[in-house]
Amino acid sequence: MKNKRVIQKTFATIISLAVIIGIILSGPAQAYNLQLTSSKDTIGKNEKVNFLATVKINSNEFVTPDYLVFDLNGTSSFECKFAVDGTILNGCTGITIQPLSTLPVSYGYSYGYGYSYGYTNGELTYNITLDPSNYPAGTYATSILSSVLGEFTMQKGSDLTILPKPAIPLKDCSIRGKDSEIFVKTANSDKTFKNSKINFFVPLGRAVSGTGYLIGQEKRETFDYKFKIIKVLENNNDRLVISVSGTYIIGTGKRTAEDSVITFDKKRNKISLSGKNVHVDDLNIYFREGC
């Protein structure tokens, strides 16, 4: 009889552990279903496109998303990182975020990770407006990601094609710019560098022979990105867009490979650089020859 009770208790314990482990493994990331739809699949440089991003939160879940990311992946990768309330956190060149629905905040338990604020159930909806004038022509895969306690849920949208403007020949082009913050993703955290300077040269008819650099500093820590020109993606009366490839180093660390896209806004006389880990907007041009 005693052995029978022991067996029953052991069996009950195993069942309880299995349920707990199942809940933990299901994790908060599975508490969210994402959708991404767009108003257009093909746009010109002077058109805008709207994306409707929806985060469906299952009932009885109480874990607040850390942040969301709208991603474009094509000629180069571009990310727009924003908070649950729609506040832009990083990237998002030419992108605006408008929250269309909000949910009441409640207090609950989050899968054994501790107590945290979160939503009971319902949907979070955002209108994401993209101005393609800052992006190279081409076809991009789109997606929306939600980060919950470091775990990602991702949903793909339809491809977006940005049509180019009529091209004009590129002469020898030399540009120098400065004075904007450089944002760099690292394994541990995002870093920001000031005192930025960019310098690059594109030879006439031989873009692949061009070189350049982007540097910055924050207190005693330095950032140095050296790159080669790979290809002229676009050149018209409004902008010059080129793809580059190189390596960057932070302080005395190891060099990291980085491909990026440089956009020179000829009307605003500003220059931006966007890569997987490195991003800088609106460097002020103080020297320009050719281009």
C-alpha positions as CSV (number, residue, x, y, z in Angstrom):
1,M,0.0,0.0,0.0
2,K,2.8,2.3,1.0
3,N,4.7,1.5,-2.3
4,K,1.5,2.3,-4.2
5,R,1.3,5.8,-2.6
6,V,4.9,6.4,-3.4
7,I,4.4,5.4,-7.0
8,Q,1.3,7.7,-7.2
9,K,3.2,10.7,-5.7
10,T,6.2,10.0,-8.1
11,F,3.9,9.8,-11.1
12,A,2.1,13.0,-10.0
13,T,5.4,14.8,-9.6
14,I,6.6,13.7,-13.1
15,I,3.3,14.9,-14.6
16,S,3.6,18.3,-12.8
17,L,7.2,18.7,-14.0
18,A,6.3,17.8,-17.5
19,V,3.5,20.5,-17.5
20,I,5.9,23.1,-16.1
21,I,8.7,22.2,-18.6
22,G,6.1,22.4,-21.4
23,I,5.1,25.9,-20.3
24,I,8.7,27.1,-20.1
25,L,9.6,25.6,-23.5
26,S,6.5,27.1,-25.1
27,G,7.9,30.4,-23.9
28,P,6.6,33.9,-24.2
29,A,7.6,34.2,-27.8
30,Q,4.8,31.8,-28.8
31,A,2.3,34.0,-27.0
32,Y,2.5,36.4,-30.0
33,N,1.2,36.0,-33.5
34,L,2.4,38.6,-36.0
35,Q,1.0,39.9,-39.4
36,L,2.4,42.3,-41.9
37,T,0.5,43.6,-45.0
38,S,1.4,46.4,-47.4
39,S,-0.7,48.8,-49.5
40,K,1.6,48.4,-52.6
41,D,4.1,45.8,-53.9
42,T,5.8,48.2,-56.4
43,I,6.5,51.9,-55.9
44,G,8.4,54.7,-57.6
45,K,10.9,56.9,-55.8
46,N,8.3,59.7,-55.2
47,E,5.7,57.3,-53.8
48,K,5.1,56.2,-50.3
49,V,3.9,52.8,-49.1
50,N,2.1,51.9,-45.9
51,F,2.5,48.6,-44.0
52,L,0.0,47.4,-41.4
53,A,1.8,45.5,-38.6
54,T,-0.3,43.6,-36.1
55,V,0.8,41.8,-32.9
56,K,-1.9,39.5,-31.7
57,I,-1.4,38.7,-28.0
58,N,-3.0,35.4,-26.7
59,S,-5.2,35.6,-23.7
60,N,-3.7,35.1,-20.2
61,E,-0.2,36.2,-21.4
62,F,1.4,39.0,-19.3
63,V,4.8,39.6,-21.0
64,T,5.4,43.0,-22.5
65,P,7.3,42.9,-25.8
66,D,10.8,44.5,-25.4
67,Y,10.6,46.1,-28.8
68,L,9.7,45.5,-32.4
69,V,11.8,45.6,-35.6
70,F,10.6,46.3,-39.2
71,D,13.1,44.9,-41.6
72,L,13.9,45.4,-45.3
73,N,16.4,43.0,-46.8
74,G,17.5,43.4,-50.5
75,T,20.4,45.3,-52.0
76,S,21.3,45.9,-48.4
77,S,19.6,45.4,-45.1
78,F,17.7,48.1,-43.3
79,E,16.1,47.9,-39.9
80,C,13.7,50.1,-38.0
81,K,13.7,49.3,-34.3
82,F,10.8,50.8,-32.3
83,A,9.2,50.6,-28.9
84,V,5.7,49.2,-28.1
85,D,4.3,52.7,-27.9
86,G,5.7,53.5,-31.4
87,T,8.7,55.5,-30.3
88,I,11.6,55.0,-32.8
89,L,14.7,53.5,-31.1
90,N,17.2,53.0,-33.9
91,G,17.5,53.1,-37.7
92,C,14.1,53.9,-39.3
93,T,15.5,56.2,-42.1
94,G,12.5,57.6,-44.0
95,I,10.1,55.6,-41.8
96,T,7.3,56.8,-39.5
97,I,5.5,54.6,-36.9
98,Q,1.9,55.4,-36.0
99,P,0.2,53.2,-33.3
100,L,-3.4,52.5,-34.3
101,S,-4.4,50.5,-31.2
102,T,-3.2,50.3,-27.6
103,L,-4.1,47.9,-24.8
104,P,-4.6,48.4,-21.1
105,V,-1.6,47.4,-19.0
106,S,-2.1,44.7,-16.3
107,Y,0.2,43.0,-13.8
108,G,1.1,39.3,-14.2
109,Y,3.5,36.5,-14.0
110,S,5.9,35.8,-16.9
111,Y,6.9,32.2,-17.2
112,G,9.0,32.1,-14.0
113,Y,11.3,34.9,-15.1
114,G,9.8,37.2,-12.5
115,Y,6.9,39.6,-12.3
116,S,6.5,42.2,-15.1
117,Y,4.0,44.5,-16.6
118,G,2.2,43.3,-19.7
119,Y,-1.0,43.0,-21.7
120,T,-3.8,40.6,-21.0
121,N,-5.1,39.9,-24.6
122,G,-5.9,41.6,-27.8
123,E,-3.9,43.3,-30.6
124,L,-1.3,45.9,-31.0
125,T,-1.5,47.6,-34.5
126,Y,0.9,49.9,-36.2
127,N,0.8,51.9,-39.5
128,I,4.4,51.9,-40.8
129,T,4.9,54.5,-43.6
130,L,8.0,54.2,-45.8
131,D,9.4,57.0,-47.9
132,P,11.6,55.1,-50.5
133,S,13.6,58.2,-51.6
134,N,16.3,57.2,-49.0
135,Y,16.6,53.6,-50.3
136,P,18.4,52.1,-53.3
137,A,16.2,50.8,-56.1
138,G,15.6,47.1,-56.0
139,T,13.4,44.4,-54.5
140,Y,13.3,43.9,-50.8
141,A,12.0,41.1,-48.6
142,T,9.9,42.6,-45.7
143,S,9.3,41.3,-42.2
144,I,8.3,42.3,-38.7
145,L,9.9,40.9,-35.5
146,S,8.9,41.0,-31.9
147,S,11.4,40.6,-29.1
148,V,10.1,39.1,-25.8
149,L,12.6,38.4,-23.1
150,G,15.3,38.1,-25.7
151,E,13.3,35.6,-27.8
152,F,12.2,36.7,-31.3
153,T,9.0,36.0,-33.2
154,M,9.2,36.8,-36.9
155,Q,6.6,37.2,-39.7
156,K,7.4,37.8,-43.4
157,G,5.4,40.2,-45.5
158,S,5.2,40.5,-49.3
159,D,8.2,41.7,-51.3
160,L,8.5,45.4,-52.1
161,T,10.1,46.7,-55.3
162,I,11.4,50.2,-55.5
163,L,11.8,51.5,-59.1
164,P,14.8,53.6,-59.9
165,K,14.9,57.2,-61.3
166,P,16.6,57.8,-64.7
167,A,20.4,57.5,-64.2
168,I,23.0,60.1,-65.1
169,P,26.7,59.5,-65.7
170,L,28.9,59.7,-62.6
171,K,32.1,61.9,-62.8
172,D,35.0,61.6,-60.3
173,C,33.3,62.0,-57.0
174,S,35.0,63.0,-53.7
175,I,32.9,63.7,-50.5
176,R,33.8,64.6,-46.9
177,G,31.2,64.9,-44.2
178,K,31.0,65.2,-40.4
179,D,29.0,65.8,-37.2
180,S,26.4,63.0,-36.7
181,E,26.1,60.1,-34.3
182,I,27.3,56.7,-35.4
183,F,25.3,53.7,-34.0
184,V,27.0,50.4,-33.8
185,K,25.5,47.0,-32.7
186,T,27.7,44.8,-30.6
187,A,27.1,41.4,-29.0
188,N,26.6,43.0,-25.6
189,S,25.0,46.4,-26.3
190,D,24.5,49.2,-28.8
191,K,27.3,51.8,-28.9
192,T,27.1,55.4,-30.0
193,F,30.1,57.4,-31.3
194,K,30.3,61.2,-31.8
195,N,32.9,63.4,-33.5
196,S,32.2,61.5,-36.7
197,K,33.9,62.0,-40.1
198,I,33.4,60.3,-43.4
199,N,35.6,60.5,-46.5
200,F,35.4,58.6,-49.7
201,F,36.3,58.9,-53.4
202,V,34.7,57.2,-56.5
203,P,37.0,57.4,-59.6
204,L,35.4,58.1,-63.0
205,G,34.2,54.8,-64.6
206,R,36.1,52.7,-62.0
207,A,33.9,52.6,-58.9
208,V,35.5,49.4,-57.7
209,S,38.8,51.3,-57.3
210,G,37.3,53.8,-54.8
211,T,37.9,53.7,-51.1
212,G,36.8,55.5,-48.0
213,Y,36.5,55.5,-44.2
214,L,34.1,56.5,-41.4
215,I,35.5,57.3,-38.0
216,G,34.1,58.4,-34.6
217,Q,34.9,58.6,-30.9
218,E,33.1,58.4,-27.6
219,K,35.3,59.5,-24.6
220,R,38.4,57.4,-25.0
221,E,36.8,54.7,-27.2
222,T,37.3,55.0,-31.0
223,F,35.5,53.6,-34.0
224,D,37.2,53.1,-37.4
225,Y,35.4,51.7,-40.5
226,K,37.5,51.3,-43.7
227,F,35.8,50.3,-46.9
228,K,36.1,49.8,-50.6
229,I,33.5,50.9,-53.2
230,I,31.7,47.9,-54.7
231,K,29.2,49.4,-57.0
232,V,27.2,52.5,-57.9
233,L,23.6,51.5,-57.3
234,E,21.9,54.7,-58.3
235,N,22.9,58.2,-59.5
236,N,20.4,60.9,-60.5
237,N,19.7,64.5,-59.8
238,D,18.4,63.8,-56.3
239,R,20.9,61.3,-54.9
240,L,23.9,59.1,-55.3
241,V,23.7,55.6,-53.8
242,I,26.7,53.2,-53.6
243,S,27.4,49.8,-52.0
244,V,30.6,49.4,-50.0
245,S,32.4,46.6,-48.2
246,G,35.1,46.7,-45.5
247,T,35.9,46.1,-41.8
248,Y,35.5,48.1,-38.7
249,I,37.2,48.1,-35.3
250,I,36.1,49.4,-31.9
251,G,39.0,50.5,-29.7
252,T,41.6,47.8,-29.6
253,G,39.2,44.9,-30.4
254,K,39.1,42.7,-33.5
255,R,38.0,43.9,-36.9
256,T,34.5,43.0,-38.0
257,A,33.4,42.6,-41.7
258,E,30.6,45.0,-42.7
259,D,28.8,45.6,-46.0
260,S,26.8,48.8,-46.1
261,V,25.1,51.3,-48.4
262,I,26.0,55.0,-48.6
263,T,23.3,57.5,-49.7
264,F,24.3,61.1,-50.7
265,D,21.2,63.4,-50.7
266,K,22.2,66.0,-53.2
267,K,19.3,68.3,-52.5
268,R,19.9,68.4,-48.7
269,N,23.6,68.0,-48.9
270,K,23.6,65.2,-46.4
271,I,25.0,61.7,-46.4
272,S,23.9,58.5,-44.6
273,L,25.4,55.1,-44.2
274,S,23.5,51.9,-43.3
275,G,24.7,48.4,-42.7
276,K,23.9,45.4,-40.6
277,N,25.7,46.7,-37.6
278,V,26.7,50.3,-38.5
279,H,24.3,53.1,-39.0
280,V,24.7,56.9,-39.3
281,D,22.2,59.5,-40.6
282,D,22.6,63.1,-42.0
283,L,26.3,63.7,-41.9
284,N,26.9,67.3,-42.9
285,I,28.9,67.6,-46.1
286,Y,31.7,70.2,-45.9
287,F,33.6,69.2,-49.1
288,R,32.2,67.9,-52.4
289,E,33.9,67.6,-55.8
290,G,32.3,66.1,-58.8
291,C,29.3,63.9,-57.8
